Every structure is written in structure tokens, then in C-alpha cells.
Amino acid sequence: MSKPILMQFPLKGEWYSPNTPGSKIPSHGTNRYGTRYAYDFIQVDWTRKGWPAYRVSMMQYLIKGAALEDYYCWGERVYAPCDGMVVVAEDGYAEKKKQIY
């Protein structure tokens, strides 16, 4: 390449990354589906016990899980990390209703 591509972080504000390739590779326990070097980014309430990333109680989270809409980062904007051209955009894929870990 004759000219480097400058990349910027695609999120604004404070984010926490609990699973990264810096802690283990593969970062998500598998080399499948593009997750070998994957990062998770979440927003956390540092004032709550256990630093939860969601608006439900710990008991509800452990028993029923949390809906995606209950996470603090739900609905936050994601920005393009560099200049480019959108070739294809699709919508309408179903989201998982609960996240249980």
C-alpha cells in the first residue's frame, strides 16, 4: 500500500471491553464465525455492584436474562471507522430476545 488507512474508534463516549484478543486468543473461545480476534464493547454503570451493563437487577439477569433493550449501550450510534463506500445494507434480521451468560 502506498498510503496508510487511518482508522478511528467507531464508538463515542466511555466503553468497556471485557473480552479481547489481549486476554486470550481466540477471544471468544472459538475460531469460528469470525470471532477469533473479536472484541465486545459494552457500557457499564461503575457505581452499581458488579458493574452491570444492563438496567435490570442481578437476580433478574441471572434467572431470566436481560432483553437487548435493557443494556445501556442499546440504541447508541456506531460510526464508520474510516472513509469508504457502502456497497450493501440490509435490515430486518431478528434479534435474540434475551442474553443469558
Number of C-alpha atoms within 10 A of each C-alpha: 4 4 5 6 9 8 10 11 10 11 14 10 5 9 13 11 11 11 18 17 14 10 9 12 16 18 19 18 11 12 13 9 7 10 15 17 16 16 15 12 15 17 19 20 13 10 8 9 8 10 11 19 18 22 15 14 11 15 9 10 18 12 9 12 19 22 18 16 13 14 18 16 16 13 9 10 10 10 11 12 12 12 10 7 6 6 5 5 5 5 5 5 6 6 8 8 11 14 13 11 7
